Every structure is written in structure tokens, then in C-alpha cells.
Amino acid sequence: MAHTLPARVVVIIQARMSSSRLPGKVLLPLPLSGTTTVLGHVVGRARLLAPGQRVIVATSTLPADAPLAAAAQALGAEVFRGDEQDVLGRFAGALAAHEAEIVVRITADNPAIDPAFLRAAVAHHLATEADYTLTTGLPLGTNVEVMAATALRRAHDEATRPEEREHVTPYLRRHPELFRLETLPLAVSPAVAALRLTVDYASDYAFLHLLYSHLPADFSLTDPAGLPALLARYPWLASINNQNTQVQP
């Protein structure tokens, strides 16, 4: 079944090679014996938002990120390169270079983003005429942020705190008097909701490597015969990386 969305929706994936815990993580193969990388899965899943979906990888101008930019282009994604620390500025620059009305923000270390929930988030955002929409209830690494281009530009013009520039959306969330904020609760099984499906530590990569070794590359979060069944069969899987913590901006 084809899914249609306004052509003015763009997915921007923020990515960089530097990582204090797992350098180069976005270009690691996934699964270990495969030819697809972490970034490859993210771009591929983002493309499933709608037919002909535009996907931009926003990375830095640092020489270390040149291989990442080349890999993104090889995957068929558009690329924008900007300041390493000012990620909000990077998003605004990508938007200026590739005009759109709605921006979906995801990060390159989240290879299990579910296209069905991407579509649900964008549909809710459009139906409510929101400036910013955030999904909740999904595993870490699979929730989605959607924002109006006008709101992104305003945040870029007005945000001054370092964490607001680095993490893109805190300025929007901190100013409900300026922006229409929407939350979209989504549901998966409790066992799935409790998972870490992001790549931040080596153990996160090990966990996702096992998932991608046993499940189809396009596995969803809701197919009962997929991830929930695998967890029921091997309940110890969830303990591989559940000790890791995430700092929220």
C-alpha cells in the first residue's frame, strides 16, 4: 500500500563520526557480517516515510566527517555540512539548501526507527497544525520529532544556550508560549518499549547486531512474530545493554 504525504516534508538525519564512547559508530556494519551500515539502515527506513521521500544527512565540515558524507551520498541521500557543535544551525542550513515546510528529525545512531510511526507522527503533526510534535511510548532510539519549518527557523534565530544549539529542539520545547506543542503517545508491547534501540555504547551495537542477525532488515516494532517473539524466546537479550544510560537535553 502506497503512503502519500505532502512533498514538502523532508527528513533530516543528524550524523557525525566523532563519539566519545563508540567512534565511527554510524558507519559500523549492521549486522556484523553484512554490507549495510548503521547509517544505511537509518536512511533506508527514513525513505519509507513516503514514496520519493527526500532525506538529508546533516553532518559537520570536519575532515573526519568526509567519509560519512561520501557514504550518505552513496546511499542516495542529500548531504549538508555545517558547524560541528551548532547542530541547530546545521538543520537551518540544510533547510535553506533544501526547502521544505515540515522537518522530521532523526539521528544516525538509531537504526530501528519504524516507518509506520514516522508516518503516524507526521500525520498527527499535520492534523493538529502543530509547530512541534514528539512521540512518546516507544523504545529509546525510536521516538520521532516533527517540526514546522517556520518554528525551526525561529528557534535558529532566537536560541542562544549551547544545549539549545547542540540538541536542535530544546528551545521549542521550553517555549510553549511561542509554539504549539503536541505529544503523540504510541503503543508497543511493554517488553519492546523497555528496550534501548540506539547505538551509543559497544553493548548497544552488540544488541542491535544480534537483532539484525535474527530479524529481517525491515523488522517493525509491532509485528508479534518479530521482535516480541524473539524477546520471548531469548529474554536475556534485553539485559545486554539495559545498564546503559542516556542523558536527555
C-alpha positions as CSV (number, residue, x, y, z in Angstrom):
1,M,0.0,0.0,0.0
2,A,1.4,3.4,-1.0
3,H,1.6,6.1,1.6
4,T,1.3,9.7,0.5
5,L,2.4,12.8,2.3
6,P,2.9,16.4,1.2
7,A,6.0,16.7,-1.0
8,R,7.2,19.5,1.3
9,V,8.2,17.0,4.1
10,V,11.9,16.4,4.5
11,V,13.7,14.0,6.8
12,I,17.0,15.4,8.2
13,I,19.3,12.9,9.8
14,Q,22.0,14.4,12.1
15,A,25.2,12.5,12.0
16,R,28.9,12.7,12.8
17,M,31.8,10.3,13.1
18,S,33.1,11.5,16.4
19,S,31.7,9.7,19.5
20,S,33.5,9.6,22.9
21,R,32.1,6.1,23.6
22,L,32.0,4.4,20.1
23,P,33.9,6.4,17.5
24,G,32.7,5.9,13.9
25,K,29.6,4.1,15.1
26,V,27.3,5.3,12.3
27,L,29.4,3.5,9.6
28,L,29.8,0.2,11.5
29,P,28.3,-2.7,9.6
30,L,24.9,-4.0,10.8
31,P,24.8,-6.9,11.2
32,L,28.5,-7.5,11.7
33,S,28.8,-9.8,8.7
34,G,26.5,-7.6,6.4
35,T,27.2,-4.9,3.9
36,T,24.7,-2.4,5.3
37,T,25.8,0.1,8.0
38,V,24.0,1.7,10.9
39,L,23.6,4.8,8.7
40,G,22.4,2.7,5.8
41,H,19.5,1.3,7.9
42,V,18.6,4.8,9.1
43,V,18.5,6.3,5.6
44,G,16.6,3.2,4.2
45,R,14.0,3.4,6.9
46,A,13.6,7.2,6.6
47,R,12.9,6.7,2.9
48,L,9.9,4.5,3.7
49,L,8.1,7.5,5.1
50,A,6.5,8.2,1.7
51,P,7.3,7.4,-2.0
52,G,10.1,9.6,-3.2
53,Q,10.8,10.8,0.3
54,R,13.7,13.4,0.5
55,V,16.3,12.5,3.1
56,I,19.2,14.8,4.0
57,V,22.2,13.8,6.1
58,A,23.4,16.8,8.1
59,T,26.9,16.4,9.2
60,S,29.9,18.6,10.0
61,T,32.5,20.3,7.9
62,L,35.3,18.5,9.9
63,P,37.6,16.4,7.7
64,A,36.8,13.4,9.9
65,D,33.2,13.5,8.6
66,A,34.1,13.4,4.9
67,P,33.8,9.6,4.8
68,L,30.3,9.9,6.4
69,A,29.2,12.5,3.8
70,A,30.5,10.2,1.0
71,A,28.7,7.2,2.4
72,A,25.4,9.2,2.7
73,Q,25.7,10.3,-1.0
74,A,26.4,6.7,-2.0
75,L,23.2,5.7,-0.2
76,G,21.3,8.3,-2.4
77,A,20.8,10.8,0.4
78,E,21.4,14.5,0.0
79,V,24.1,16.0,2.3
80,F,24.5,19.3,4.1
81,R,27.7,20.0,6.0
82,G,27.9,22.7,8.8
83,D,29.2,23.5,12.2
84,E,30.0,20.5,14.4
85,Q,28.6,21.9,17.6
86,D,25.8,24.2,16.3
87,V,23.5,21.4,15.1
88,L,20.5,23.7,15.1
89,G,22.4,25.9,12.7
90,R,23.2,22.8,10.7
91,F,19.5,22.0,10.4
92,A,18.6,25.5,9.5
93,G,21.3,25.4,6.8
94,A,20.0,22.1,5.4
95,L,16.5,23.5,5.3
96,A,17.7,26.6,3.5
97,A,19.5,24.5,0.9
98,H,16.6,22.0,0.5
99,E,13.4,24.0,1.1
100,A,10.6,22.2,2.9
101,E,7.6,23.0,5.1
102,I,7.8,20.1,7.6
103,V,11.0,18.7,9.0
104,V,11.3,15.2,10.6
105,R,14.4,15.0,12.8
106,I,16.1,11.7,13.5
107,T,19.7,10.8,14.3
108,A,22.1,8.5,12.5
109,D,22.6,6.2,15.5
110,N,19.0,5.0,15.7
111,P,18.7,2.2,13.1
112,A,15.4,0.8,14.3
113,I,13.2,3.8,13.5
114,D,9.8,2.4,12.5
115,P,8.4,3.9,9.2
116,A,4.9,3.3,10.4
117,F,5.5,5.5,13.4
118,L,7.2,8.1,11.2
119,R,4.0,8.3,9.2
120,A,1.9,8.5,12.3
121,A,3.9,11.4,13.7
122,V,3.8,13.4,10.5
123,A,0.1,12.8,10.1
124,H,-0.6,13.9,13.7
125,H,1.6,16.9,13.2
126,L,-0.3,18.0,10.1
127,A,-3.8,17.2,11.5
128,T,-3.2,19.3,14.6
129,E,-1.3,22.1,12.8
130,A,1.4,21.9,15.4
131,D,4.8,23.6,15.4
132,Y,6.5,20.7,17.1
133,T,5.4,17.1,17.7
134,L,7.1,14.5,19.8
135,T,6.1,10.8,20.0
136,T,6.3,9.0,23.3
137,G,5.9,5.4,24.5
138,L,8.4,3.9,22.1
139,P,11.8,2.3,22.8
140,L,14.8,4.6,23.3
141,G,16.1,5.5,19.8
142,T,12.8,5.1,18.0
143,N,10.7,8.1,19.1
144,V,10.2,10.8,16.5
145,E,10.4,14.6,16.4
146,V,8.5,16.6,13.7
147,M,8.6,20.4,13.4
148,A,7.3,23.2,11.2
149,A,10.0,24.8,9.1
150,T,8.9,28.2,10.4
151,A,9.4,27.0,14.0
152,L,12.8,25.6,13.2
153,R,13.9,28.9,11.6
154,R,12.6,30.9,14.6
155,A,14.5,28.6,17.0
156,H,17.6,29.1,14.9
157,D,17.2,32.9,15.1
158,E,16.4,33.1,18.8
159,A,18.1,30.2,20.6
160,T,21.3,31.2,22.4
161,R,22.1,28.5,25.0
162,P,24.8,25.9,24.0
163,E,22.5,23.0,24.7
164,E,19.7,24.6,22.5
165,R,22.1,24.9,19.6
166,E,23.6,21.4,20.1
167,H,20.4,19.4,20.5
168,V,18.1,21.3,18.0
169,T,14.7,21.1,19.7
170,P,15.1,22.2,23.4
171,Y,14.2,25.8,22.5
172,L,10.9,24.7,21.0
173,R,10.1,22.5,24.0
174,R,11.0,25.2,26.5
175,H,8.7,27.8,25.0
176,P,5.1,26.6,24.8
177,E,4.0,30.2,24.8
178,L,5.7,30.7,21.4
179,F,5.0,27.3,19.8
180,R,2.1,24.9,19.5
181,L,3.5,21.7,21.1
182,E,1.9,18.3,20.5
183,T,2.7,14.9,22.1
184,L,1.6,11.7,20.3
185,P,1.5,8.7,22.7
186,L,2.2,5.5,20.8
187,A,2.0,1.9,22.0
188,V,4.2,-1.2,21.6
189,S,4.4,-4.2,23.9
190,P,5.9,-3.5,27.3
191,A,8.9,-5.7,26.6
192,V,9.7,-3.8,23.4
193,A,9.0,-0.4,25.0
194,A,11.7,-1.1,27.6
195,L,14.5,-1.7,25.1
196,R,17.5,0.5,24.1
197,L,17.5,0.6,20.3
198,T,20.1,3.3,19.9
199,V,23.9,2.9,19.3
200,D,25.8,4.8,21.9
201,Y,27.9,2.1,23.6
202,A,29.6,-1.0,22.3
203,S,27.0,-3.1,24.1
204,D,24.2,-1.2,22.2
205,Y,25.9,-2.2,19.0
206,A,26.2,-5.8,20.1
207,F,22.5,-5.9,21.0
208,L,21.4,-4.4,17.6
209,H,23.8,-6.7,15.8
210,L,22.0,-9.7,17.3
211,L,18.6,-8.3,16.4
212,Y,19.6,-7.7,12.8
213,S,21.2,-11.2,12.7
214,H,17.9,-12.8,13.6
215,L,15.2,-10.5,12.2
216,P,14.5,-9.1,8.7
217,A,16.3,-5.9,7.9
218,D,12.9,-4.1,7.8
219,F,11.6,-5.5,11.1
220,S,8.9,-3.5,12.8
221,L,8.4,-2.7,16.4
222,T,4.9,-4.1,16.4
223,D,4.9,-7.4,14.4
224,P,4.2,-10.0,17.1
225,A,6.1,-12.6,15.1
226,G,9.3,-10.5,15.0
227,L,10.9,-8.6,17.9
228,P,8.3,-9.5,20.6
229,A,8.6,-13.2,19.7
230,L,12.5,-13.0,19.7
231,L,12.4,-11.4,23.2
232,A,10.0,-14.1,24.4
233,R,12.3,-16.8,23.2
234,Y,15.5,-15.2,24.4
235,P,14.5,-12.9,27.3
236,W,18.2,-12.4,28.2
237,L,18.7,-10.3,25.1
238,A,17.3,-7.2,26.8
239,S,20.0,-7.4,29.5
240,I,22.8,-6.9,27.0
241,N,22.6,-3.1,27.1
242,N,20.0,-2.2,29.7
243,Q,22.6,-0.9,32.1
244,N,23.5,1.9,29.8
245,T,22.1,5.4,30.5
246,Q,21.1,8.3,28.3
247,V,21.5,12.0,29.0
248,Q,18.4,13.9,27.9
249,P,18.9,17.6,26.9
